[in-house]
Amino acid sequence: AYSGRAMRQAHAHLQLQPHHFDAVVENFSAALTDMRIPAELREEALGVVATTRSDVLNLDESGKPIRYQPRSLFDKIGGEAAVAAAVDIFYKKNLSDTRVKLLFAAAEVPSLKAHQQRFLTMAFGGPVAYKGRAMRAAHANLGLAPEHFDAVADNLESTLQELGVAPAEQEEVMLLVGSLKTEVLGLPPTLYDRIGGVDAVAILVDFFYAKATADPHLGPRLAGADLDTLKAAQRRCISNLLGGPARSPFENPHAAMGWTHTDYDAEMEAWLLALTDLRVAHSERDGVIGLLRGQRQHVVTAQEEEKPRTLLEKVGGRDAVEMLVEFVNAKNLADPRIKGFFSELNQRSLRAHQRNLLEMVFGGKLLYAGRPLPEVHEKMKLEPHHFDAFVDNLMLALTDLRVGHETREEILVVVGSFRTDVLGTPATLFDKIAGLDGVALLVDFFYTKATKDPRLTDVLAACDLAALKAHQRRYVTAKLGGPAAPDHPDPAHAHLETTPGVHEALAENFELAMVDMRLDPDLRSRVAAALGLTLAPAPVITSGPPLFERLGGADGVELLVGFLYAKLREDPRIQQFFEQVDGNKLRGHQRRL
């Protein structure tokens, strides 16, 4: 069931125009064509999409657009009453703080509070015009030092926490207040001030990620990352680096991604383009780039390698595995499906064993010295749904750690290969053909042959082979008793208009791939039977309700959404709407919808 926001709510703030909607529909039609969906079905699917036009474009009953007004920070924190309450608590804290109370002792606090309330209301985007003195002039003769400013900022932050202001709004307030530091202390303007302060940094970071996600090198590296979290970390990082408010030590937003020198060089190009788009003056632009280049030693956390990176490297190394174990066990202990198995165990010992095991299976050098998995779990009377619950929590923990989608998929298959040992079930065909490695090799052999077969050339020419291979690996893994269980009989080829001749060719090439792997005849026969590989015609998609089934079910929809978003991100008419969003989250919502 679709559980995302309503269509109108999800799109209201984008202020889309009719030509934007039309561009999406054109790409949707092209994606259906790429999938070889018959014309009649295409028209039916396009008719369904057309019914969303008014909601997506946020039109009223007369067809006129309803304009979206973004909420100000003033509204977000609770308006006038919240600001008044904050000022009252804030000054009580200042008057009792030994670091700054002498600065307020001789002041007319009621007048000062009134000025402060008007200033904050204006600064937060509220309806009041502040008419007091400028910050620099108002504080010029007070003899303030940086520690005084920091103390007042601490008191404001604790006030916001006391009032229950959401963390995101707290951060926004503190960045805004921190941007006043040079003015309040009478310091020369920093590079942060010269490029425009907190607002300019926010726009710069947005521009950077728009460039980075569209970059052919950085785009795949950022795929699946939580861009909102990355942007927040990057705003703090840039603010600190340029002399803005420093509420925390330097942090590397991409630390968990294993940034290489090549990644870093591509990042510098994206920053330069973002600064140019922001129209930052040459001197300031050079200053920003110079400071960013000076962070290479902090940002680059992985060495360039000719060999493929191990899973351990992809997740962020031993520290990331340790954090992963903490996250997943916290989820297990809170999960009513399986918490009973974990609550009575020695948590310290359990975590140590899990760290060692995961580091080893992720390709690390540490050897797991614990008991074999079948022996560890044989008396626990585990059911398949218990194992699935653990895997669910592991995937959630990886998402929390901002591990990329492809890496999560790879880990899912690796961990799924332990199902037989953990549940104590007999060896499957998946185990007998060498598990994950055997499936990957079999699929590669198959597509090498299939793409050269003249009977299949036209069928496969318009397909995304990487996506097909990924689907086929999951399908074969599931059918042979490994992890995952597809809902459709053939996820990789369900969308193709197969004829008996095409189906026969697919089956023959799969048989040849198994021969190349030197599987014995009996094992080949059993694998073929499990996969339904006979020379009989494949099922043909027939007309009739529902449309979901006629498009190929869950796997057909997944492939359609993949084709569609590949096109949307390349379409200059609308790509800006898709460059700054979490692509995996968006595709997930779209698939369910």
Secondary structure, DSSP 8 states (H G I E B T S, - for coil): ---S--HHHHHGGG---HHHHHHHHHHHHHHHHHTT--HHHHHHHHHHHHTTHHHHTTB-TTS-B-------HHHHTTHHHHHHHHHHHHHHHHHH-TTTHHHHHTS-HHHHHHHHHHHHHHHTT-S----S--HHHHTTTS---HHHHHHHHHHHHHHHHHTT--HHHHHHHHHHHHTTHHHHHT----HHHHTTHHHHHHHHHHHHHHHHHHSTTHHHHHTTS-HHHHHHHHHHHHHHHTTS--SS----TTGGGT--HHHHHHHHHHHHHHHHHTT--HHHHHHHHHHHHTTHHHH--S---SS---HHHHHTHHHHHHHHHHHHHHHHHH-TTTHHHHTTS-HHHHHHHHHHHHHHHTT-S----S--HHHHHTTS---HHHHHHHHHHHHHHHHHTT--HHHHHHHHHHHHTTHHHHHT----HHHHTTHHHHHHHHHHHHHHHHTT-TTTHHHHHTS-HHHHHHHHHHHHHHHTTSS---SSS-TTTTTS---HHHHHHHHHHHHHHHHHTT--HHHHHHHHHHHT--SS--------S-HHHHTTHHHHHHHHHHHHHHHHTT-TTTGGGTTTS-HHHHHHHHHH-
